[in-house]
Amino acid sequence: MQILITTSVFARPRVIQFTPWSVLLAAVLLILPVMMLSAMAYHSLLMHATRANWPIVSDAARFLQQHESDRRERFMRENLDAMAVKVGDLQARLMRLESVSERVAAAAGMKPEEFKAVEPAGAASQPAGGPLSPLREAVSTAPAWTVDSLRNHMDTLQHHGEQQADVLTLIESRLFEKRLDALMVPSMAPVAGPIGSGFGFRIDPFGAHRALHTGLDFPAPPGTPIMAAAGGVVLSAEFHPQYGQMIELDHGNNLVTRYAHASRMLVKPGDLVKPGQKIAEVGSTGRSTGPHLHFEVLLDGVHQNPARFLKLNQTPVASAQTRTPGQTSVQ
């Protein structure tokens, strides 16, 4: 489409040519400001009508506002309910973890008063039932979920989760202590095989009088491995006039084990040994009538019956009066 514009007979006419795209662009540029002005006028009129309580317009505006408010509230409620379900699931998991912790703590020999350090303030007035009893109470008093109540409940769960982590750390520490104690108690038989003479009074093999036998005798062929009955530190490894080649292990808490009449010693003072580690070989050194191991346990320097410790491994123990001819010691 073309438009000719002339100003006089002698002047050259001006030609304006319109393409379909230019017409469309001109229409858009014309319509857009009109629409914006119409929207502003509509909004201004609607706000004025709402404030002035015009009969029809104000009712329609209030209906739209109420609809929008209901939609937003419904959306928030759905999200709160979904979050509440997740919080409830987390709470149930924490309760199960608490129950497991209590059972493991009982198996570790822990007492309820040991949990006071990780209980929340004022927990002494709470009902009995474990270090995290307020968590159980929270389950029975489920709140009407709001944003604030949900946030407070999440903070409570986080606090209890941190407490439960402290409880598990305490249990782990106690179990580790018990494991160390077990490793340091002489519960393993130092020589594989039966026991000859037991702990107690017997006829002295070098005389006819009765004498106290202060340990257990393990008769075995020369060169039989002698193992540490528990982990510890080598206190001494030397020759003794009566015990012969003798090794003493310190297991802590004033507990010492003694291995006598060895033919060869494989450790030296200050060495760390593990439970079951070979430390010597059976022999018949010192005052002995035959190859065997004489094994003693001393607590605070007082001889104890080793059978009380070796019963942990159900080692058969012969009577104190039993004596194997040719394989006994004078101790």
KASUL-V827683 format. One line per field, one symbol per residue. psi: psi as a letter, one per 20 degrees, with the letter a starting at -180 (. if undefined). burial: # if it has 16 or more other C-alpha atoms within 10 Angstrom, else .. A space follows every 50 residues. Layout:
psi = ???
burial = ???
This chain:
psi = pqpppqhrhiqpqppppprhhhggghgghghghggghggghggggggghg hilpggghggghggghggghgggggggghggghhghggghghghghhggg ggghghhikqqhiiihhjqrpjihiqqqkrilhhhhhhgimproprgghg ghhghghgghghghhhghgggggghhghggghhjpnipphpprrpepapa qrppijrjrqqpojbqpnpqqpipppqpirqapogqnrpphgiboppppp jrkkppqporkqhppjrrpiqpqrpjppiaqqblrbnqjrprpopqppok jppqohhhgihhjlppprqhippopilrri.
burial = .............................................#..## ......##..#..................#...#..##.##..##..#.. ##.##..#.#....#..###.........#######.............# ..##.##..##.##.###.##..##.......#########...#####. .####.......########.#.##############.#..######### #...###########.##....##########################.. ..#####.##....#.##.#..#...#####
